[in-house]
Amino acid sequence: MSQDPHTGGNGRRLMERQVATTEHPAIRPLLFEVSWEVCSQSGGIYTVLRSKAPAAVNRWENNYQLIGPYHEAAARVEFEPMPFDDPVGQAVDDLRQQGVEIHTGRWLITGRPRVILINVRSAFGRLNEWKYALWRDHGINYPDADWQVDEHVAFGYVVADLLAAVRNRAGSRPMLGHFHEWQSAVAVPVLKHRGVPIPTLFTTHATLVGRSLSAANVDLYDWLPTIDGEGVASQHQFLHRFRLEKAAAATADTFTTVSGITALEAEQFLGRKPDVLTPNGLNVERFSAPYQFQNLHRENKELIHEFVMGHFFPSYTFDLDRTLYLFTAGRYEYRNKGFDVVIESLYQLNQRLKADPQGVTVVCFIIAPAPYRALNVTTLNRQAMFHELRETCESLKEDMGRKLFRAVAGGRLPSMDELLDEFAMVRLKRMGHAWRQGPPPTIVTHDLMDDGNDRVLNHLRHRNLLNWPDDPVKVVFHPQFITSTSPVLGLEYDQFVRGCNLGVFPSYYEPWGYTPMECVIRGVPAITSDLSGFGAYVMNHFPDHDDNGILVARRRGATFAATTAQVTSWLYALTRMSRRERIALRNRVESHAEHFDWSNMTQYYRAARRRAFQRHYPELDIIPFEEEPPPDVAAVRRAGTRRTRQIARPESK
């Protein structure tokens, strides 16, 4: 009998039943991952599922499927219909016969995983029945005015019906349901109450109470042990949502969250300590040679140069070769995302660079969606004039090239007057006069709906960071996510990140934090905080993280002034680095990228699933596709320390 390649050399230890389970596809386990953000084109969990899908499909193949709501606009872009000819497809047909509209097919992303999309409104005929059952069986009542929860309740009950139908059709085949966030939480206690023999796994990515209190500027972590989650939920009128979240956490076979930060919240507010932490990952693009990602940095920095020239050079100029680009990005949560720390640090950096000028200019982009009326006319005009000037120069370059070629081919060197005739000189002079304008460049690229009360703009105005000519620190607030179709920046987000020198994300509340991790996998140094899940993870796994360009600002127990001073010192140190030193730093950052690839980070999800499986199938010592032992925290930390030292040692030479 051949050894299954997934056993990692441990096939000798498998019992006969386990070998049979591994070898016969008919009884391989089924994995269902349930989320409101499947095929939704937005949201943090969407990023998690989309990026994790290739690794999941590689391990589980067609035994892995995602379940989400059907939204026609998103489905037209991300979904390819396809029938399922297996027990899952038969269960779907069972529910269709009951009048529920369900779509099966492939998610059009890397890996092309199987997806099941439910039109929840097609099931609203049973909504009152389900609302009554939710109150009767679980003690959860909610106001009729909350139509969003109506959709989540209908979604949860249909998912529970679907998984129960699959259970009936699949016979003794092992299966597991993994549910993300409170929006998909209803199915977890419903399955438990009905006694459906399916292992369940529930993951919260951020607690409702924690997010609410942080948005209200409460010092969450200072007062965490004293906060009554139910009282806060009642006061802020989301008690019913909180109880759904709490019921799922309580009844799931395995409960997980994404970081040690959210684990503290979950234990305090939801009353259950997470069984396993499941940190997030990304798909890391690997290069055959280190210089390739350095070339991408240089090429994309040139694209940012073009915007900067168009935005600033009509008013004044500075040396682009001595210009550094910083950025911060995320939801517009002024305090939670640390925008207050960023702006205050920029102010202090501006003062230090004025006192000790070195000819370095720093341009910081603040990327945070905010309500706006339209693009700023001045900004738009400057970019249009810049592109016209470039096109004029490009056409003159072609004409000069032809004249130069003909002259040299004829055996002589042409004069400047021959290459650039009077008409061309007039064109350039007219363009130059039109190009030069007096007012300083704006600090915001759009006209905001509430300009006078915008917290970012008011902080910038308070610190006089208004892009004056003598300010070495410049600021561009872009209240819109970056896309290639924007007439202002016109870059993909990936291009923009690669072109920057540093990402700055000193968050106060950040359950995980994708933005600094996105920097790291692209070889861009980043500042995070010890109150973000990513920052806490880095501190636990890489003791030399600061020296290797993954800088963790101290916010836990630190004053605002202390955090700002620390961030300012890092920004100032960057301005004092030589080009060679910055290249070496990017190399050290990029060397950590592979650690955060899903091929490595899925070990935590496997540990969580294994725990849930074994509660229902204790006789299976090793579940197919889940063969690695659960990650031991101390061992992982030791491995991370060794890995970091191995990375750092060549640089120390």
Residue pairs with C-beta under 8 A, 6 or more apart in sequence:
1 19
1 23
3 9
3 11
4 11
4 19
4 22
4 23
4 624
6 22
6 59
6 624
6 625
6 627
7 14
7 22
7 622
7 627
8 627
8 628
10 622
10 627
11 19
13 621
13 622
14 22
14 621
14 622
15 621
17 619
17 620
18 620
18 621
18 622
18 624
20 27
21 27
21 28
21 174
21 620
21 624
22 28
22 624
26 173
27 172
27 173
27 174
28 63
28 173
28 624
28 625
29 63
29 173
29 174
29 175
29 176
29 613
29 623
29 624
29 625
30 63
30 65
30 88
30 166
30 170
30 173
30 174
30 175
30 176
31 56
31 60
31 63
31 64
31 65
31 175
31 176
31 178
31 609
32 65
32 66
32 67
32 163
32 166
32 175
32 176
32 177
32 178
33 49
33 56
33 64
33 65
33 66
33 67
33 178
33 180
34 66
34 67
34 68
34 159
34 177
34 178
34 179
34 180
34 184
34 187
35 45
35 46
35 49
35 66
35 67
35 68
35 179
35 180
35 181
35 183
35 184
36 45
36 68
36 69
36 152
36 155
36 180
36 181
36 183
36 184
37 43
37 44
37 45
37 46
37 49
37 68
37 180
38 46
38 49
38 66
38 67
38 68
38 69
38 107
38 115
38 117
39 66
39 68
39 71
39 74
39 75
39 78
39 79
39 107
39 115
39 117
40 46
40 68
40 69
40 71
40 74
41 74
41 77
41 78
44 205
44 512
44 514
45 180
45 181
45 205
47 514
48 180
48 205
48 280
49 66
49 180
50 107
50 109
51 281
51 282
51 283
51 598
52 281
52 598
52 602
52 605
53 66
53 107
53 109
53 110
53 111
53 113
54 110
54 111
54 283
54 598
55 111
55 598
55 599
55 602
56 64
56 111
56 113
56 602
57 64
57 111
57 112
57 113
58 111
59 602
59 625
60 625
62 86
62 114
63 625
64 113
64 114
65 88
65 113
65 114
65 115
65 116
66 107
66 113
66 114
66 115
66 116
67 115
67 116
67 117
67 118
67 159
67 162
68 115
68 116
68 117
68 118
69 117
69 118
69 119
69 120
69 151
69 155
70 101
70 102
70 103
70 117
70 118
70 119
70 120
75 103
75 117
77 108
78 107
78 108
78 109
79 103
79 105
79 106
79 107
79 108
79 115
79 117
80 105
80 106
80 108
80 112
81 103
81 104
81 105
82 104
82 105
82 106
83 89
83 104
84 92
84 104
84 114
87 166
87 169
87 170
87 171
87 173
88 104
88 114
88 116
88 166
88 169
89 104
90 165
90 169
91 162
91 165
91 166
91 168
91 169
92 102
92 104
92 116
92 162
92 165
94 165
94 169
95 102
95 158
95 161
95 162
95 165
96 102
98 161
99 122
99 123
99 125
100 118
100 119
100 122
100 123
100 158
100 161
101 118
101 119
101 122
102 116
102 117
102 118
102 119
102 162
103 116
103 117
103 118
103 119
104 114
104 115
104 116
104 117
105 114
105 115
105 117
106 112
106 113
106 114
106 115
107 113
107 114
107 115
110 283
116 162
118 155
118 158
118 159
118 162
120 151
120 154
120 155
120 158
121 151
121 154
123 154
123 157
123 158
124 150
124 154
126 154
126 157
127 150
127 153
127 154
130 153
130 154
130 157
131 142
131 153
133 157
133 190
134 140
134 141
134 153
134 186
135 141
137 189
137 190
137 193
138 189
138 193
138 243
138 247
139 243
140 240
140 243
140 244
140 247
141 240
142 149
142 240
142 241
143 240
146 240
149 240
149 241
149 244
152 182
152 183
152 184
152 185
152 186
152 244
153 186
155 183
155 184
155 186
156 184
156 185
156 186
156 187
156 190
157 186
157 187
157 190
159 177
159 184
159 186
159 187
160 186
160 187
160 190
160 191
160 194
160 196
163 175
163 177
163 187
163 191
163 196
163 198
164 191
164 194
164 196
164 198
166 175
167 175
167 196
167 197
167 198
174 199
174 613
174 616
174 617
174 620
174 623
175 198
175 199
176 198
176 199
176 200
176 201
176 609
176 612
176 613
177 187
177 188
177 191
177 198
177 199
177 200
177 201
178 200
178 201
178 202
178 203
178 609
179 185
179 187
179 188
179 200
179 201
179 202
179 203
179 248
179 252
180 203
180 205
181 203
181 204
181 205
181 245
182 204
182 208
182 241
182 242
182 244
182 245
182 248
185 202
185 244
185 245
185 247
185 248
186 244
186 248
188 200
188 202
188 247
188 248
188 251
188 252
189 247
189 248
189 250
189 251
191 198
191 200
192 200
192 251
197 616
198 616
199 253
199 254
199 609
199 612
199 613
199 615
199 616
199 617
200 251
200 252
200 253
200 254
200 612
201 252
201 253
201 254
201 255
201 256
201 608
201 609
201 612
202 248
202 249
202 252
202 254
202 255
202 256
203 255
203 256
203 257
203 258
203 278
203 608
204 245
204 249
204 255
204 256
204 257
204 262
204 266
204 270
205 257
205 258
205 262
205 511
205 512
206 262
206 511
207 229
207 245
207 262
207 265
207 266
207 269
207 270
208 233
208 238
208 241
208 242
208 245
208 269
209 227
209 229
209 232
209 233
209 242
209 265
209 269
210 220
210 262
210 265
210 269
210 509
210 511
211 509
212 232
212 233
212 236
212 238
213 220
213 227
213 232
214 220
214 333
214 335
214 336
214 508
214 509
215 333
215 336
216 236
217 335
220 227
220 265
220 509
221 264
221 531
221 556
224 264
224 265
224 268
225 268
227 268
227 269
229 242
229 246
229 268
229 269
229 270
230 239
230 242
233 239
233 241
233 242
233 243
242 269
245 270
246 269
246 270
246 271
249 255
249 266
249 270
249 271
249 272
250 270
250 271
250 272
252 612
253 611
253 612
253 615
253 616
254 275
254 276
254 608
254 609
254 611
254 612
254 615
255 266
255 272
255 274
255 275
256 274
256 275
256 276
256 277
256 278
256 604
256 608
257 263
257 266
257 274
257 277
257 278
257 511
258 277
258 278
258 279
258 280
258 511
258 512
258 533
259 277
259 279
259 511
259 512
259 532
259 533
259 534
259 536
259 537
260 277
260 533
260 536
260 537
260 540
261 510
261 511
261 531
261 532
261 533
261 536
262 274
262 511
262 533
263 273
263 274
263 277
266 272
266 273
266 274
267 273
267 274
275 608
275 611
276 604
276 607
276 608
276 611
276 630
277 604
278 604
278 605
278 608
279 512
279 533
279 534
279 537
279 601
279 604
280 512
280 514
280 517
280 533
280 601
281 596
281 597
281 598
281 600
281 601
281 602
282 514
282 517
282 518
282 521
282 596
282 597
282 598
283 597
283 598
284 521
284 593
284 594
284 596
284 597
285 521
286 594
287 293
290 587
290 590
293 498
293 522
293 523
293 586
293 590
294 523
294 583
294 586
294 587
296 498
296 522
297 498
297 499
297 523
297 524
297 586
299 499
300 491
300 495
300 496
300 498
300 499
301 325
301 499
301 500
302 499
303 491
303 495
303 499
304 325
304 491
304 496
304 499
304 500
305 320
305 323
306 386
306 390
307 383
307 488
307 489
307 490
307 491
308 320
308 323
308 363
309 320
309 386
310 382
310 383
310 385
310 386
310 387
311 379
311 382
311 383
311 441
311 476
312 318
312 441
312 467
312 474
313 386
313 435
314 382
314 385
314 435
314 436
314 437
314 441
315 437
315 438
315 439
315 440
315 441
315 467
315 469
316 469
318 361
319 359
319 361
322 359
322 360
322 361
323 360
323 361
323 362
323 363
324 360
324 361
324 362
324 363
324 501
324 502
324 574
324 575
325 363
325 364
325 365
325 499
325 500
325 501
325 502
326 362
326 363
326 364
326 365
326 500
326 501
326 502
326 503
326 504
326 571
327 364
327 365
327 366
327 367
327 496
327 497
327 500
327 502
327 503
327 504
328 337
328 338
328 339
328 342
328 364
328 365
328 366
328 367
328 368
328 503
328 504
328 505
329 365
329 366
329 367
329 368
329 503
329 505
329 515
330 337
330 367
330 368
330 505
330 507
330 515
331 337
331 368
331 369
332 368
332 369
332 370
332 456
332 479
333 339
333 509
334 340
334 455
334 456
335 508
335 509
336 507
336 508
336 509
336 510
337 368
337 505
337 507
337 508
337 510
338 504
338 505
338 506
338 507
338 508
338 529
338 553
339 366
339 368
339 455
339 456
339 459
340 455
340 459
340 560
341 506
341 553
341 560
341 563
341 564
341 567
342 364
342 366
342 504
342 506
342 567
343 366
343 456
343 459
343 460
343 463
343 465
343 475
344 459
344 463
344 560
344 564
345 504
345 564
345 567
345 568
345 571
346 362
346 364
346 463
346 465
346 473
346 475
346 571
347 463
347 465
347 473
348 564
348 565
348 568
349 362
349 473
349 568
349 571
349 572
349 575
350 463
350 465
350 471
350 472
350 473
352 568
352 572
353 360
353 362
353 472
353 473
353 572
353 575
354 470
354 471
354 472
357 472
358 575
358 576
360 472
360 575
361 472
361 473
361 474
362 472
362 473
362 474
362 571
362 575
363 474
363 475
363 476
364 473
364 474
364 475
364 476
364 504
365 476
365 478
365 496
365 500
366 456
366 475
366 476
366 477
366 478
367 478
367 480
367 481
367 482
368 456
368 477
368 479
369 479
369 480
369 481
370 448
370 449
370 454
370 456
370 479
371 448
371 449
371 450
371 479
372 446
372 447
372 448
372 449
372 479
372 480
373 446
373 447
373 448
373 449
374 446
374 447
375 445
375 446
375 447
375 487
375 488
376 442
376 444
376 445
376 446
376 447
378 439
378 442
379 441
379 442
379 445
379 446
379 488
380 487
380 488
382 437
382 441
383 487
383 488
385 434
385 435
386 435
388 431
389 431
389 435
392 427
392 428
392 431
393 428
396 420
396 424
396 427
396 428
399 424
400 419
400 420
403 414
403 418
403 419
404 414
404 419
407 413
407 414
407 418
408 414
440 466
440 467
440 468
440 469
441 467
441 474
442 467
443 457
443 460
443 465
443 466
443 467
443 475
443 476
443 477
444 451
444 457
444 476
444 477
444 478
444 479
445 476
445 477
445 478
445 479
445 480
445 488
446 478
446 479
446 480
448 454
448 457
448 479
451 457
456 477
457 477
460 466
460 475
460 477
465 471
465 473
465 475
467 474
467 475
478 488
478 489
480 486
481 493
482 489
482 491
482 492
482 493
482 496
483 492
483 493
484 490
484 491
484 492
484 495
489 496
491 499
494 522
497 503
497 518
497 519
497 522
497 524
498 522
498 523
498 524
500 519
500 524
501 524
501 525
501 574
501 582
502 524
502 525
502 526
502 527
502 571
502 574
503 515
503 516
503 518
503 519
503 524
503 525
503 526
503 527
504 526
504 527
504 567
504 571
505 513
505 515
505 516
505 526
505 527
505 528
505 529
505 532
506 527
506 528
506 529
506 553
506 555
506 563
506 567
507 513
507 528
507 529
507 531
507 532
507 555
508 529
508 531
508 555
509 531
510 528
510 529
510 531
510 532
510 533
510 534
510 535
511 532
511 533
512 532
512 533
512 534
513 528
513 532
513 533
513 534
513 535
514 534
515 526
516 526
516 527
516 528
516 532
516 534
516 535
516 550
517 534
517 596
519 525
519 526
519 589
520 526
520 549
520 550
520 589
520 590
520 592
520 593
520 596
521 590
521 593
521 596
521 597
522 590
522 593
523 586
523 587
523 589
523 590
523 593
524 586
524 589
525 549
525 550
525 551
525 574
525 585
525 586
525 589
526 549
526 550
526 551
526 589
527 551
527 552
527 553
527 567
527 570
528 534
528 535
528 538
528 550
528 551
528 552
528 553
529 535
529 552
529 553
529 554
529 555
529 563
530 536
530 539
530 552
530 553
530 554
530 555
530 556
531 555
531 556
535 552
535 553
538 545
538 550
538 552
539 545
539 552
540 633
540 637
540 640
541 595
541 636
541 637
541 640
541 641
541 644
542 548
542 550
542 592
542 640
542 641
542 643
542 644
543 641
543 644
544 644
544 645
544 648
545 551
545 552
545 644
546 552
547 588
547 648
548 588
548 589
548 591
548 592
548 644
548 647
548 648
549 585
549 586
549 588
549 589
550 589
550 592
551 570
553 563
553 566
553 567
554 562
554 563
554 566
555 563
558 566
574 582
577 585
584 651
587 651
588 647
588 648
588 651
591 647
592 644
592 647
594 600
595 640
595 643
603 628
603 631
604 631
606 625
606 626
606 628
607 630
607 631
609 623
609 626
610 623
610 626
610 630
611 630
613 620
613 623
613 626
614 620
614 623
617 623
